[in-house]
């Protein structure tokens, strides 16, 4: 079996992992929640407008507009984070990231014989700057 074939098999195993199944279910709920999508659209739009305002020279920025946008972003963020579909999707994304980091760590260990630094000295087998 070639390296590419092993990678394909690993990809299939990851795709079928319960973590990925949970992610797909959570993403479907996230994507189809109309209230959540409307809030996310407005949140992202407000952030873009705020970013555009900050690109201006300081003396050209509208402090009142910036304040209003920040207040609205805060309100939207509070509304978004209490929606169960958002929380489930966010947690599922985090679990996928952790799974992929574990997989990458194992591949690096198999290839190079060392594990990447986690900055958690209890997992470390060598000296690093975190230990000093």
Backbone as JSON Lines, residues from 0, in Angstrom:
{"i":0,"aa":"X","n":[0.85,-1.18,0.0],"ca":[0.0,0.0,0.0],"c":[0.9,1.24,0.0]}
{"i":1,"aa":"X","n":[0.58,2.19,-0.89],"ca":[1.39,3.41,-0.99],"c":[1.0,4.4,0.12]}
{"i":2,"aa":"X","n":[1.84,5.4,0.28],"ca":[1.57,6.43,1.27],"c":[0.23,7.11,0.96]}
{"i":3,"aa":"X","n":[-0.02,7.38,-0.31],"ca":[-1.27,8.02,-0.7],"c":[-2.47,7.13,-0.36]}
{"i":4,"aa":"X","n":[-2.35,5.85,-0.57],"ca":[-3.43,4.92,-0.23],"c":[-3.67,4.88,1.27]}
{"i":5,"aa":"X","n":[-2.58,4.92,2.03],"ca":[-2.71,4.99,3.5],"c":[-3.41,6.29,3.92]}
{"i":6,"aa":"X","n":[-3.04,7.38,3.25],"ca":[-3.67,8.67,3.56],"c":[-5.16,8.63,3.25]}
{"i":7,"aa":"X","n":[-5.53,8.01,2.14],"ca":[-6.94,7.88,1.79],"c":[-7.68,7.04,2.83]}
{"i":8,"aa":"X","n":[-7.05,5.95,3.28],"ca":[-7.66,5.1,4.3],"c":[-7.81,5.87,5.61]}
{"i":9,"aa":"X","n":[-6.8,6.64,5.97],"ca":[-6.87,7.46,7.17],"c":[-7.99,8.49,7.03]}
{"i":10,"aa":"X","n":[-8.09,9.11,5.87],"ca":[-9.16,10.07,5.63],"c":[-10.53,9.44,5.8]}
{"i":11,"aa":"X","n":[-10.7,8.24,5.31],"ca":[-11.98,7.53,5.47],"c":[-12.25,7.22,6.94]}
{"i":12,"aa":"X","n":[-11.22,6.82,7.66],"ca":[-11.38,6.52,9.08],"c":[-11.78,7.78,9.85]}
{"i":13,"aa":"X","n":[-11.15,8.89,9.52],"ca":[-11.49,10.16,10.17],"c":[-12.93,10.54,9.82]}
{"i":14,"aa":"X","n":[-13.29,10.42,8.55],"ca":[-14.63,10.77,8.1],"c":[-15.7,9.96,8.84]}
{"i":15,"aa":"X","n":[-15.39,8.72,9.18],"ca":[-16.36,7.85,9.84],"c":[-16.28,7.89,11.36]}
{"i":16,"aa":"X","n":[-15.36,8.67,11.9],"ca":[-15.23,8.79,13.35],"c":[-16.48,9.46,13.93]}
{"i":17,"aa":"X","n":[-16.92,9.02,15.11],"ca":[-18.1,9.65,15.73],"c":[-17.97,11.16,15.9]}
{"i":18,"aa":"X","n":[-16.77,11.66,16.09],"ca":[-16.56,13.1,16.22],"c":[-16.96,13.81,14.92]}
{"i":19,"aa":"X","n":[-16.58,13.21,13.79],"ca":[-16.94,13.81,12.5],"c":[-18.43,13.67,12.22]}
{"i":20,"aa":"X","n":[-19.0,12.56,12.64],"ca":[-20.44,12.39,12.46],"c":[-21.2,13.44,13.26]}
{"i":21,"aa":"X","n":[-20.76,13.68,14.5],"ca":[-21.38,14.72,15.32],"c":[-21.22,16.09,14.67]}
{"i":22,"aa":"X","n":[-20.03,16.34,14.11],"ca":[-19.77,17.61,13.45],"c":[-20.74,17.83,12.28]}
{"i":23,"aa":"X","n":[-20.91,16.81,11.44],"ca":[-21.8,16.95,10.29],"c":[-23.24,17.22,10.73]}
{"i":24,"aa":"X","n":[-23.69,16.53,11.77],"ca":[-25.04,16.74,12.3],"c":[-25.18,18.16,12.84]}
{"i":25,"aa":"X","n":[-24.19,18.6,13.61],"ca":[-24.22,19.95,14.19],"c":[-24.16,21.01,13.1]}
{"i":26,"aa":"X","n":[-23.35,20.79,12.08],"ca":[-23.24,21.76,10.98],"c":[-24.55,21.86,10.23]}
{"i":27,"aa":"X","n":[-25.2,20.74,10.01],"ca":[-26.5,20.76,9.32],"c":[-27.51,21.6,10.12]}
{"i":28,"aa":"X","n":[-27.56,21.39,11.43],"ca":[-28.48,22.16,12.28],"c":[-28.11,23.64,12.26]}
{"i":29,"aa":"X","n":[-26.82,23.94,12.34],"ca":[-26.32,25.32,12.3],"c":[-26.72,25.99,10.99]}
{"i":30,"aa":"X","n":[-26.46,25.3,9.88],"ca":[-26.71,25.87,8.56],"c":[-28.2,26.09,8.28]}
{"i":31,"aa":"X","n":[-29.06,25.29,8.88],"ca":[-30.49,25.38,8.57],"c":[-31.28,26.18,9.6]}
{"i":32,"aa":"X","n":[-30.62,26.66,10.63],"ca":[-31.3,27.48,11.64],"c":[-31.39,28.91,11.1]}
{"i":33,"aa":"X","n":[-32.58,29.28,10.62],"ca":[-32.75,30.59,9.98],"c":[-32.47,31.75,10.92]}
{"i":34,"aa":"X","n":[-32.95,31.66,12.15],"ca":[-32.7,32.74,13.11],"c":[-31.21,32.92,13.32]}
{"i":35,"aa":"X","n":[-30.51,31.82,13.51],"ca":[-29.06,31.86,13.72],"c":[-28.35,32.44,12.5]}
{"i":36,"aa":"X","n":[-28.75,32.02,11.32],"ca":[-28.1,32.52,10.1],"c":[-28.32,34.01,9.92]}
{"i":37,"aa":"X","n":[-29.5,34.49,10.25],"ca":[-29.77,35.93,10.16],"c":[-28.9,36.7,11.15]}
{"i":38,"aa":"X","n":[-28.8,36.19,12.37],"ca":[-27.96,36.85,13.37],"c":[-26.49,36.83,12.95]}
{"i":39,"aa":"X","n":[-26.03,35.69,12.43],"ca":[-24.64,35.58,11.99],"c":[-24.36,36.53,10.82]}
{"i":40,"aa":"X","n":[-25.31,36.64,9.9],"ca":[-25.13,37.55,8.78],"c":[-24.99,38.99,9.26]}
{"i":41,"aa":"X","n":[-25.87,39.4,10.15],"ca":[-25.78,40.76,10.67],"c":[-24.5,40.97,11.46]}
{"i":42,"aa":"X","n":[-24.14,39.98,12.29],"ca":[-22.91,40.07,13.09],"c":[-21.7,40.27,12.18]}
{"i":43,"aa":"X","n":[-21.6,39.44,11.14],"ca":[-20.46,39.54,10.23],"c":[-20.48,40.85,9.45]}
{"i":44,"aa":"X","n":[-21.66,41.31,9.08],"ca":[-21.78,42.58,8.37],"c":[-21.32,43.74,9.27]}
{"i":45,"aa":"X","n":[-21.78,43.73,10.51],"ca":[-21.38,44.77,11.46],"c":[-19.86,44.78,11.66]}
{"i":46,"aa":"X","n":[-19.27,43.58,11.75],"ca":[-17.82,43.5,11.92],"c":[-17.08,44.05,10.71]}
{"i":47,"aa":"X","n":[-17.6,43.74,9.51],"ca":[-16.97,44.28,8.3],"c":[-17.04,45.81,8.28]}
{"i":48,"aa":"X","n":[-18.2,46.35,8.62],"ca":[-18.36,47.81,8.63],"c":[-17.42,48.43,9.66]}
{"i":49,"aa":"X","n":[-17.32,47.81,10.82],"ca":[-16.39,48.3,11.85],"c":[-14.95,48.26,11.34]}
{"i":50,"aa":"X","n":[-14.59,47.16,10.69],"ca":[-13.24,47.06,10.12],"c":[-12.96,48.14,9.1]}
{"i":51,"aa":"X","n":[-13.94,48.43,8.27],"ca":[-13.79,49.5,7.27],"c":[-13.6,50.85,7.96]}
{"i":52,"aa":"X","n":[-14.34,51.06,9.03],"ca":[-14.21,52.33,9.76],"c":[-12.8,52.45,10.36]}
{"i":53,"aa":"X","n":[-12.27,51.35,10.88],"ca":[-10.94,51.38,11.47],"c":[-9.82,51.51,10.44]}
{"i":54,"aa":"X","n":[-10.12,51.23,9.18],"ca":[-9.12,51.4,8.12],"c":[-8.88,52.89,7.82]}
{"i":55,"aa":"X","n":[-9.84,53.7,8.19],"ca":[-9.72,55.14,7.95],"c":[-8.67,55.74,8.88]}
{"i":56,"aa":"X","n":[-8.17,56.88,8.47],"ca":[-7.26,57.62,9.34],"c":[-8.01,57.98,10.63]}
{"i":57,"aa":"X","n":[-7.33,57.98,11.77],"ca":[-8.01,58.25,13.04],"c":[-8.88,59.51,13.04]}
{"i":58,"aa":"X","n":[-8.43,60.56,12.4],"ca":[-9.22,61.8,12.4],"c":[-10.43,61.72,11.46]}
{"i":59,"aa":"X","n":[-10.5,60.68,10.64],"ca":[-11.63,60.49,9.72],"c":[-12.65,59.48,10.25]}
{"i":60,"aa":"X","n":[-12.3,58.81,11.35],"ca":[-13.2,57.8,11.91],"c":[-14.36,58.46,12.64]}
{"i":61,"aa":"X","n":[-15.51,57.83,12.57],"ca":[-16.72,58.32,13.22],"c":[-16.87,57.59,14.56]}
{"i":62,"aa":"X","n":[-16.51,58.27,15.64],"ca":[-16.54,57.66,16.97],"c":[-17.94,57.21,17.37]}
{"i":63,"aa":"X","n":[-18.94,57.97,17.0],"ca":[-20.32,57.6,17.33],"c":[-20.71,56.32,16.6]}
{"i":64,"aa":"X","n":[-20.39,56.25,15.33],"ca":[-20.67,55.05,14.55],"c":[-19.95,53.84,15.13]}
{"i":65,"aa":"X","n":[-18.69,54.0,15.47],"ca":[-17.91,52.91,16.06],"c":[-18.57,52.42,17.35]}
{"i":66,"aa":"X","n":[-18.98,53.33,18.18],"ca":[-19.63,52.97,19.44],"c":[-20.93,52.23,19.19]}
{"i":67,"aa":"X","n":[-21.73,52.72,18.26],"ca":[-23.0,52.06,17.94],"c":[-22.78,50.64,17.39]}
{"i":68,"aa":"X","n":[-21.81,50.51,16.52],"ca":[-21.53,49.2,15.94],"c":[-21.02,48.24,17.02]}
{"i":69,"aa":"X","n":[-20.12,48.7,17.86],"ca":[-19.62,47.83,18.94],"c":[-20.77,47.37,19.85]}
{"i":70,"aa":"X","n":[-21.65,48.28,20.19],"ca":[-22.79,47.92,21.03],"c":[-23.66,46.87,20.34]}
{"i":71,"aa":"X","n":[-23.91,47.07,19.04],"ca":[-24.74,46.11,18.31],"c":[-24.05,44.76,18.2]}
{"i":72,"aa":"X","n":[-22.76,44.74,17.96],"ca":[-22.01,43.49,17.9],"c":[-22.11,42.75,19.23]}
{"i":73,"aa":"X","n":[-21.99,43.47,20.33],"ca":[-22.12,42.85,21.65],"c":[-23.5,42.22,21.84]}
{"i":74,"aa":"X","n":[-24.53,42.93,21.44],"ca":[-25.9,42.4,21.56],"c":[-26.05,41.15,20.7]}
{"i":75,"aa":"X","n":[-25.58,41.23,19.47],"ca":[-25.69,40.08,18.56],"c":[-24.93,38.88,19.1]}
{"i":76,"aa":"X","n":[-23.72,39.11,19.61],"ca":[-22.91,38.0,20.14],"c":[-23.63,37.32,21.3]}
{"i":77,"aa":"X","n":[-24.24,38.09,22.16],"ca":[-24.97,37.51,23.29],"c":[-26.18,36.71,22.81]}
{"i":78,"aa":"X","n":[-26.82,37.16,21.76],"ca":[-27.96,36.43,21.21],"c":[-27.5,35.13,20.54]}
{"i":79,"aa":"X","n":[-26.39,35.19,19.86],"ca":[-25.88,34.03,19.11],"c":[-25.44,32.91,20.05]}
{"i":80,"aa":"X","n":[-24.67,33.25,21.06],"ca":[-24.06,32.2,21.89],"c":[-25.04,31.42,22.74]}
{"i":81,"aa":"X","n":[-26.26,31.9,22.89],"ca":[-27.25,31.15,23.67],"c":[-28.08,30.21,22.8]}
{"i":82,"aa":"X","n":[-27.91,30.28,21.49],"ca":[-28.65,29.39,20.59],"c":[-27.98,28.02,20.61]}
{"i":83,"aa":"X","n":[-28.76,27.01,20.93],"ca":[-28.22,25.65,21.09],"c":[-27.51,25.15,19.83]}
{"i":84,"aa":"X","n":[-28.04,25.43,18.65],"ca":[-27.39,24.97,17.42],"c":[-26.01,25.61,17.27]}
{"i":85,"aa":"X","n":[-25.86,26.83,17.69],"ca":[-24.55,27.49,17.64],"c":[-23.59,26.81,18.61]}
{"i":86,"aa":"X","n":[-24.04,26.59,19.84],"ca":[-23.18,25.97,20.86],"c":[-22.77,24.56,20.44]}
{"i":87,"aa":"X","n":[-23.7,23.79,19.92],"ca":[-23.38,22.43,19.49],"c":[-22.37,22.44,18.35]}
{"i":88,"aa":"X","n":[-22.56,23.34,17.4],"ca":[-21.63,23.43,16.28],"c":[-20.25,23.87,16.73]}
{"i":89,"aa":"X","n":[-20.2,24.85,17.6],"ca":[-18.93,25.34,18.11],"c":[-18.17,24.24,18.85]}
{"i":90,"aa":"X","n":[-18.87,23.49,19.69],"ca":[-18.24,22.38,20.41],"c":[-17.76,21.3,19.45]}
{"i":91,"aa":"X","n":[-18.58,21.0,18.44],"ca":[-18.2,19.98,17.46],"c":[-16.97,20.43,16.68]}
{"i":92,"aa":"X","n":[-16.91,21.7,16.31],"ca":[-15.72,22.23,15.6],"c":[-14.47,22.07,16.46]}
{"i":93,"aa":"X","n":[-14.59,22.37,17.73],"ca":[-13.45,22.25,18.64],"c":[-13.0,20.8,18.73]}
{"i":94,"aa":"X","n":[-13.94,19.87,18.8],"ca":[-13.57,18.46,18.87],"c":[-12.88,18.0,17.58]}
{"i":95,"aa":"X","n":[-13.34,18.49,16.43],"ca":[-12.7,18.15,15.16],"c":[-11.27,18.68,15.15]}
{"i":96,"aa":"X","n":[-11.08,19.9,15.61],"ca":[-9.73,20.49,15.66],"c":[-8.83,19.65,16.55]}
{"i":97,"aa":"X","n":[-9.33,19.25,17.71],"ca":[-8.54,18.42,18.63],"c":[-8.21,17.07,17.99]}
{"i":98,"aa":"X","n":[-9.18,16.45,17.31],"ca":[-8.94,15.18,16.63],"c":[-7.86,15.33,15.57]}
{"i":99,"aa":"X","n":[-7.96,16.37,14.75],"ca":[-6.97,16.59,13.69],"c":[-5.59,16.88,14.27]}
{"i":100,"aa":"X","n":[-5.53,17.61,15.38],"ca":[-4.24,17.85,16.04],"c":[-3.63,16.55,16.55]}
{"i":101,"aa":"X","n":[-4.47,15.68,17.11],"ca":[-3.98,14.38,17.59],"c":[-3.46,13.54,16.42]}
{"i":102,"aa":"X","n":[-4.2,13.52,15.32],"ca":[-3.79,12.76,14.15],"c":[-2.47,13.3,13.62]}
{"i":103,"aa":"X","n":[-2.38,14.62,13.47],"ca":[-1.14,15.23,12.98],"c":[0.03,14.97,13.9]}
{"i":104,"aa":"X","n":[-0.22,15.0,15.2],"ca":[0.83,14.71,16.18],"c":[1.34,13.28,16.01]}
{"i":105,"aa":"X","n":[0.43,12.35,15.82],"ca":[0.82,10.95,15.64],"c":[1.61,10.75,14.36]}
{"i":106,"aa":"X","n":[1.22,11.44,13.29],"ca":[1.95,11.33,12.03],"c":[3.35,11.91,12.2]}
{"i":107,"aa":"X","n":[3.45,13.07,12.84],"ca":[4.78,13.66,13.07],"c":[5.64,12.75,13.92]}
{"i":108,"aa":"X","n":[5.05,12.12,14.92],"ca":[5.81,11.21,15.78],"c":[6.3,10.01,14.97]}
{"i":109,"aa":"X","n":[5.43,9.46,14.13],"ca":[5.82,8.3,13.33],"c":[6.92,8.66,12.33]}
{"i":110,"aa":"X","n":[6.86,9.85,11.76],"ca":[7.82,10.25,10.74],"c":[9.13,10.73,11.34]}
{"i":111,"aa":"X","n":[9.05,11.57,12.39],"ca":[10.24,12.22,12.92],"c":[10.7,11.7,14.27]}
{"i":112,"aa":"X","n":[9.86,10.94,14.95],"ca":[10.24,10.37,16.24],"c":[10.11,11.33,17.41]}
{"i":113,"aa":"X","n":[9.55,12.49,17.18],"ca":[9.33,13.44,18.27],"c":[7.9,13.95,18.19]}
{"i":114,"aa":"X","n":[7.4,14.33,19.35],"ca":[6.05,14.89,19.4],"c":[6.18,16.41,19.43]}
{"i":115,"aa":"X","n":[5.24,17.1,18.8],"ca":[5.26,18.56,18.87],"c":[5.06,19.02,20.31]}
{"i":116,"aa":"X","n":[5.62,20.16,20.61],"ca":[5.49,20.71,21.96],"c":[4.06,21.13,22.22]}
{"i":117,"aa":"X","n":[3.49,20.64,23.3],"ca":[2.12,21.01,23.68],"c":[2.14,22.1,24.74]}
{"i":118,"aa":"X","n":[3.32,22.42,25.24],"ca":[3.5,23.36,26.35],"c":[2.87,22.82,27.63]}
{"i":119,"aa":"X","n":[2.58,21.52,27.62],"ca":[2.11,20.81,28.81],"c":[3.23,19.83,29.13]}
{"i":120,"aa":"X","n":[4.07,20.19,30.06],"ca":[5.29,19.42,30.34],"c":[5.0,17.97,30.74]}
{"i":121,"aa":"X","n":[3.79,17.66,31.19],"ca":[3.48,16.29,31.57],"c":[3.42,15.38,30.35]}
{"i":122,"aa":"X","n":[3.27,15.95,29.13],"ca":[3.2,15.15,27.92],"c":[4.53,15.11,27.17]}
{"i":123,"aa":"X","n":[5.5,15.84,27.68],"ca":[6.75,16.06,26.95],"c":[7.79,15.0,27.26]}
{"i":124,"aa":"X","n":[8.55,14.63,26.21],"ca":[9.64,13.68,26.38],"c":[11.0,14.33,26.19]}
{"i":125,"aa":"X","n":[11.01,15.62,25.95],"ca":[12.29,16.3,25.74],"c":[12.24,17.68,26.36]}
{"i":126,"aa":"X","n":[13.4,18.32,26.38],"ca":[13.49,19.66,26.96],"c":[13.02,20.68,25.93]}
{"i":127,"aa":"X","n":[12.37,21.69,26.42],"ca":[11.97,22.82,25.55],"c":[11.96,24.08,26.4]}
{"i":128,"aa":"X","n":[11.67,25.18,25.74],"ca":[11.68,26.46,26.44],"c":[10.64,26.52,27.56]}
{"i":129,"aa":"X","n":[9.56,25.73,27.44],"ca":[8.52,25.76,28.47],"c":[9.01,25.2,29.79]}
{"i":130,"aa":"X","n":[10.0,24.33,29.74],"ca":[10.51,23.68,30.95],"c":[11.48,24.58,31.72]}
{"i":131,"aa":"X","n":[11.97,25.59,31.07],"ca":[13.0,26.42,31.7],"c":[12.43,27.47,32.6]}
